[in-house]
């Protein structure tokens, strides 16, 4: 492994450890230390991936979330968004409830 890739990996691991420590010591929802650590992880991840690509032609199976503040992204593109789909189940946006009463489903099932 090249010295540059090794150093980039070491820096990424250190940033991840610092992020975990910042999250564990969080002083509220708006803690700047957590935000700073998050940004450091993203920066070091990109540096490590660049070294992997330039030195070995490899990439990682991880994609950074660049949607924060992105106007092109909306809840319609998010399959986990509640209330999407025709069904009542927010976990399955593709579920569709039939228009018949639910009672007819129970009539088909005999408990005896």
C-alpha positions in Angstrom: 0.0 0.0 0.0 1.4 3.4 -0.9 2.3 5.8 1.9 -0.2 8.4 0.7 -3.1 5.9 0.7 -2.1 4.7 4.1 -2.0 8.2 5.5 -5.4 9.0 4.0 -6.9 5.9 5.5 -5.3 6.8 8.9 -6.8 10.3 8.7 -10.2 8.9 7.8 -10.2 6.5 10.7 -9.1 9.3 13.1 -12.0 11.5 11.8 -14.5 8.7 12.3 -13.2 8.3 15.9 -13.5 12.0 16.5 -17.0 12.0 15.1 -18.0 9.2 17.5 -16.6 11.1 20.4 -18.4 14.3 19.4 -21.7 12.4 19.1 -21.2 10.7 22.4 -20.5 14.1 24.1 -23.2 16.0 22.2 -24.5 19.0 24.2 -27.7 19.4 22.2 -29.3 19.2 18.7 -27.2 22.1 17.4 -23.8 21.1 18.8 -21.2 22.6 16.5 -18.6 20.0 17.4 -20.8 17.3 15.9 -21.3 19.3 12.7 -17.5 20.0 12.5 -16.7 16.3 13.0 -19.3 15.3 10.4 -17.6 17.6 7.9 -14.2 16.3 8.8 -15.4 12.7 8.1 -16.7 13.8 4.7 -13.5 15.6 3.8 -11.2 12.7 4.8 -13.5 10.2 3.1 -13.2 12.1 -0.2 -9.4 12.4 0.2 -9.1 8.7 0.9 -11.3 7.8 -2.1 -9.2 10.1 -4.3 -6.0 8.3 -3.3 -7.6 4.9 -3.9 -8.7 6.0 -7.3 -5.5 7.7 -8.4 -3.2 5.0 -7.1 -5.2 1.8 -7.5 -8.1 2.6 -9.8 -10.5 1.6 -7.0 -13.6 3.2 -5.4 -15.5 2.6 -2.3 -19.1 1.2 -2.1 -20.2 4.3 -0.2 -21.7 7.5 -1.6 -21.7 10.7 0.4 -25.1 12.3 0.9 -24.9 15.6 -0.9 -28.6 16.3 -0.7 -28.4 18.6 2.3 -29.6 21.9 0.9 -30.1 20.4 -2.5 -33.3 21.9 -4.1 -33.5 19.1 -6.6 -34.2 16.6 -3.9 -37.7 16.4 -2.5 -39.9 13.9 -0.6 -41.4 12.5 -3.8 -37.9 11.0 -4.6 -37.7 9.5 -1.1 -39.4 6.1 -0.8 -39.3 6.3 3.0 -41.4 9.5 3.1 -44.6 9.1 5.0 -47.9 9.3 3.3 -46.6 8.3 -0.1 -48.5 5.8 -2.2 -52.1 4.8 -2.0 -51.8 2.5 1.0 -52.0 3.3 4.6 -48.7 1.7 5.4 -45.9 4.3 5.5 -43.3 1.6 5.4 -44.5 0.3 2.1 -45.3 3.1 -0.4 -46.4 0.5 -3.0 -49.1 -1.1 -0.8 -52.5 -0.4 -2.1 -55.7 -1.1 -0.1 -58.6 -2.4 -2.0 -61.8 -0.4 -2.0 -63.8 -3.2 -0.5 -64.6 -3.3 3.2 -62.1 -5.1 5.3 -64.9 -7.2 6.7 -65.0 -9.4 3.6 -61.4 -10.4 4.2 -62.3 -11.6 7.7 -65.3 -13.6 6.4 -63.0 -15.7 4.3 -61.0 -16.8 7.3 -62.6 -19.4 9.5 -61.3 -19.6 13.0 -62.9 -23.0 13.8 
